[in-house]
């Protein structure tokens, strides 16, 4: 990893003012700044990383330690009933993910990281706790009174036709819901028979037809509900207690309302970023399934929600973690989540395979997000002696293996070149006041691939080098 510093050039040779740090010249996003004589340097090289040679030695000046952009994440965690499914390691997906989250929160490497947490689904405030008929459920109905007998898991039905899939395969019959008398969390399919087959297994009692059940659609579709955190974003380690208490109190149940959950996560992240302009804030969507509740449920539309988060100001990226069994992957679960991640500005989803160590994989994903591109976003340096900063006199330079290369200013993320990279402000100077310098992906990769001892400098005082 490269070391970072801010370089404030104080030479009068780089300033139009007799005061060594009072700079003027072009705003890099103004017509005068781009075209005015002598106000902007133009690079001629197109090497990877967007470099165009070093700045003149006459600009050498004060060096101070950089302040990397603090990272805050709002985690939207799937707690649908399928999270109780058992992994190959004979622990539930929920227990494995919970263990990883707790380890991440307690990790000393997370100190200073801001973390907030919410879950999906959340229940509608009006949803009844139980039902014996569809009428009792109201808009949360129907009441789950019948399920298909010929398929693993709980698939509600009203009639036999509901148990036939689109290919014509019959998963019936449609039968009355039955549960084990000693533990109602277990659904069974042979009323009147013992639930436990193996002698060494716990005694679950007798399979008994259910008199009262639950409504099928209790999940809230209100994005604002998911924007309100269970544990508010706050810096670790101080936030650890509230986060751990929240996780320990949660038990999975219900369906998967991905769209409002992601919308709410982006709303919270955006509000937090607006109030903390010098932070980088991201949303983390962790799920073990595809949308099953609340419109929209198609992946393209959900990915569009992630894309809107990136396009908004402040821009919020969405990281995605998918916890999947091989059967889920075979049905395209990974590619679907990759689509959400790509539109959310993070390229692809992290895959957690339930046939392997789920806790370890989930923790690795969180560790990667924690460190993702942090070395490629920098706080705007103030001028060396508290003078007004001229955004037309800022440069980014990578020094590696004895060579200093200036990275070109490109104006915006959309102008980043896949090969030559560059950098841009989070807000164009003509539209507002920038708070961050952001390296394009190619330049970011060059920074992170540089040898030990390499450094990234932010130069204040010399006219901005534009490709």
N, C-alpha and C positions, 0 to 999 in steps of 0.2 A: 504494500500500500504506500502511496506517495505521501510525503510530508507536505504540509500546506503553510503558506505564509502570504501576507499581504505586503506588497511593496508600494510605498508612497513616494513617487518621484518628485523631488523638490528643486530640481535644477531649473534655473531661469530660462535655459535654452528650450524648455518644453512649455513655457508659459507665455501668454501674451501680456501678462501683467508684471510689473516690477516686483510685486510681492511673490516670493517663491512658491506659494501654494495656492494662490488665487489664479484659477485657470479659466479660460474661455475658449470659444471655438465652436464646433458644431455639435448640436444634438444629433446622435447617430441616426435618428429616425425622422429628421427634418430635411426638407429639400436643400436648405442651406448647408446643413451638416454633411450631406452626402456629396454635394456638388460644389460647395464653396471652395475657393482656391486655398489650399494649405490647411484646411480644417480637418480633413480625414485622410489618413494614410491608406493606400490601397495595396493589398498584398498581391503577389504574383505567383506564389507557389501553390500547388494543390496536393500537397502531401497528406497522407492519412492523419486525421486528427485536426485538420484545418489549420496547419501551421504555415507561417510565412517568414521564417527567420526571426532573429532576436531584435529587441529594441536597442537603440544606440546606447553605448556606455555612458553618454552624457546624461542619461536619465536615471542613473543609479542613485539610490537614496535610502531612506529609513526602511528597515525591515521590522515587521511586528507579527506576532502569532495570529493566524487566521481564526475566525470564529465560524466553524461549520454550522450549517443550518440545523437547528434542533428538529428532531422528528417526533411527530405525534401520530398515533394510529387509533382509529375507532374500529374495533372488531365487532362484526355482526356474525354471531355464531349460531349455526343450525342446531336446534334442540328438538327436531321433529322425532316422532316415535321410532323411526328407523335407526336413530343413533344408538338405540338399545340393542341392535343386532350384534351378535358375537363375532369377533375376529378369529383368525386362525390361532392366535395366542390364547384363545378361550377367555378373553375379556371383552366387554362391550366397547363399541367404538367411542361411546361417551366417556367411559372410564379412561380409555387410552388418551383421548384428546384432552380431557380434564387434567390428567397427569402432566402432559406436555405444557399446557398453559400455565399450570402452577410452577413448573420448573422454569419456564421463561420469565415469569414475573419475579421469581426469587433470584434469578441469575444476576450476579454483580455486573455483567456486561450490559444489562438493561438499565442500569442506573442513569438517570437523566432522560430516559425515553418516556414520552407521554403516552398513556394507554387509557382508553375508555372501552366499555363493553355493553353490548345489548344482545338479545337473543331473538330468534324467530322459530316458531310462531309465538306471538303474543295473543292472548284471548280477547275477544270482544267484551267490553264491560257488561253487555246485556246477555251474554251467552249463559244459559242455564247449566248447572253442574251435572245434571242427569236428566233423562227423559224416558218416558214409556210410550210415547207416540210422536208422530211427526209434528202434530199441532203444538206440543209443548216446546218445540225448538224454535218456532218462529223463523226469523231469517238466518238462523244458525243450522236449520235442518237440511236433510231429514234426520230422524233419529236412527242411529246405527242398531238395527234389530236383526238384520240378516246379512250373511256373508257367503261368498263363494267357497265351496268345500274343496275344490280340486286344485288350488293354487297356494303356494307358500306365502304366508303373510295375510293381512286382513284386507280383503277387497269387498267393500259394501255392495249389496245388490237389493233390488226390490222384487225382481222376477228372474226366471231362468235365463232369459235373453241377455241380462246384464253380465252374465258369466261367460259370454262368447266374445273372444277378441276379434280384431279387424281381419285376421287371417282365417277366421272360422273355427279356431280351436276352442273347445268347450272346457271351461274350468268349473263347471257346476258339479253338483246341484247348488241352487241358492237355498240356504238353510238358516234356521233360527240361530242367532248368536248364542254360543255357550261358553262358559268360563269355568275354571277349576275352583271348586268350593273353598279350598284352603288358601288360594292365592288368585284373586280375580284378575291380576295382571296377565295371567296365562289364558289364551283362547284355546278351546279344544273343539273337536269335531265328532265326538262319539258320546252324546248325552247318555247318562246313566252308567257309564263305564269309568273305571279309575283313570285318573290323568297320568299317573306315574307307571311306566312300564318296567324300568330297571329297578332291581331290588335296592341298589345302593343310592338311588336318586332320592331327593327330598319328597315327602308325602304331600302331593298337591291336592289331594282329596278327589272328589268325584266330579266328572264333567256334568255341569248343570246348566240348563237353558236359562238365559238371562231375563229377569223380569224388568230391570231398568238398565239403560245403557247410556251412551253419550251422544250428543249431537255431532254430526259429521263435519260441519263447517263453522267451527267456533273461532277460527283464526281471524284476527283483525287484519283488514286490508288498508288501514290508515297509516300512510307513511309517517305522519307526525308522531304516532305512537312509537315507532322504531327509532325516530330521531331523538327521543328522550332516553338518555342512557340509564341502564341499570346501575352502572358504576361510571361516574363522570370522568372525562379525560383529565388526567393529572399525572405528574411526573413520578416515576419510580425512583427510589424505593418507597417514598411516602404514600403512594397510591396502593401499595400491595395489599394492605389489610382490607380495604373496601372491595378490591377486585377478587381476592380469595374468598371473602364472605359471600359475594354474589355467586361465584362459581359453585361453591359448596351447597348453596341453597337451591340449586336448579336441578330439575329432573326432566328428561326429554318426554314429550308427548305431542300429538297433533301432526298436522301436515306441513307443507313447505311453501309459504307465501314469499317467494324470492323477490318478486318485483317491488312490493312495498318495503320489504326489509332493506333492499339495496338503496332504494330511493331515500329512505329514512337515514341510512348510514351516510349517504352523501350530503344530506341536509345538515346533519350534525357536524360532519367534517368541515363543510363549507362555513358554517357559522363559527366554528372554532378557529378556522384559518383566518376569517375576516377579523376576528378579535385578537389574533396572534400573527400579525403579518410577517414577522421574522421567523416563523416556523414553517416547516414542511409538514403538511397533514395528509394522510392517506386513509382510505377505507380498506378494510380487510374482510372479505366475504368468505367464510369457511362453511362448507356444506357437504352433505353426503348424498345429495340427490338433486334432481331437476325440479323445476317449479310444478307444484300440484295444486296450488290454491291461490286465489286472487288474480285478477287480470292485470297485465298480460302474463300468459304462461309460456309463450313461444320464446325461444332463445334469442332470436334476432331482436325482438322488442326489449328484452331484458338487457341485452348487450347495448342497445341504444340508450338505455338509462345510464350505463357506465360511460358511454361516449359523451353524453351530455355533461357528466361530471368533469371530464377532462376539458371540454370546451368552455366550461363556465369560468368565471373570475370571482374568487380564486379558483384555480384549476385543481381538481382533486383526482388523483389516480386511484384505481381499484385493483388491489391484489386479490387473487382467488386461490383458495386451497380446497381441493376436492378429495374426500375420503371415500374410496371406491373399492368394491369387490371386483374380481375379474369379469363377472357377468355384467356389471355396470359399464366397465370399459368396453366390452364387446358390443354393447348397445350404443356406443358413441358418447358416453357421459364426459369423457375427458375432452373430446373435440368441442363439445358444447360449452364447457367451462372455459376452454381456451379462447373461444369466440368472445366471451364476456371479458376475459382478461385483456385480450388484444384491443378491444374497443375501450377498455379502461386504462389503456396506456402502459400496460405492464407485460406485453408480449404474449405470455402464456400462463396457464394455471399451474400451480404446484400439485403434483399427483401424490396422494398417500394411498398405498396399496395395502388392503386389509389382510393380505396373505403374508405381509412382512411386519416389522416392528412399527406399529402405527404411532406410538408416542415419539419414537426417535425421528420418524419422517416428519411428523407435524412440527416438532420442535426445530428441526433443521429448516423447514419452510419459514417459521417465524424468525429464526436467526438471520436467514437470508434477507427477509423483508426489512428487518432492523438495520441491516447494513447496506441496503440497496441504494446505490447512487448517492450516498451521503457525501462522498468525496467529490461529487460533481455538481453540488449546489452550494453557493457561498453567499454569505451576507454582504450587502453593499457596504464597502468601507467608507467611512467619513473621511474628509480630507485631513491631511496630517495635523493641521493646527486649527481645526474647527471652522474652516472656511466653507462656503457653499460648494457642494460637489457638482461639477459639470459632467453630465453623463456622456458628453462627446469626447471626454478625455479619460477614458477608462479602458484598460487592456488586460487580457488574460494571457499568461505566458507559462509554458511548460519547459522546465529545465531538466534534462536527462542526459547522462553520459557526456557531460561537459558541453552540451549544446543547448542553447536557449531558443525556443520557437514561439512566436506569437500566434495565438489562436484567433482566427478571424471572427469578427462580429457579424452575425447573419440576420439579426432583427427579430426573428420569431421562430418558434418550434417548427412551423410548417416550412421554413426555409432551410432547415438543417439538411445537409447533404449526407447520404448514407455512407459515403467514402471519406469525405474530407471534414465532416462535422462542423465545428464552430461553436459559438455561444450566443446567448441572447438574454435579455432581461425578462423577469416574470411579468412585468407590465411595461409596455412601450413608453419611453419618456414623453412622447407626444400625447399619450392617453392618461397619464397619471405619474405617480412617483414609484419607481422600481424599488423593491426590497430585496431582490435576489438576483444573482448571476447564475445562469443555468447552462451547463455544458451540453451540447448535442450528444446523442448516443455514441457516435464514432469517436468524438473527442473524449467523452467519459471513459470509453474503453481504453483509449490510449493513456489516460491518466492512471487508471487502475492497473494497467499492464506494465507501467514503467518500473525500472529497477529500484531496489531499495536505495534511498538517498535522493531520489528524484523529488522535485518540488513543483507545485503549482503556485504562481504568483498572480496577484491582482494589482495592476499598476495604475496609479492615479496621477495624472499630470500630463501624459502624452496623448496626442490626438488618437482617437480610436482607429484601429486598423480594420478595414472592411474588405472582404474578399471582392 
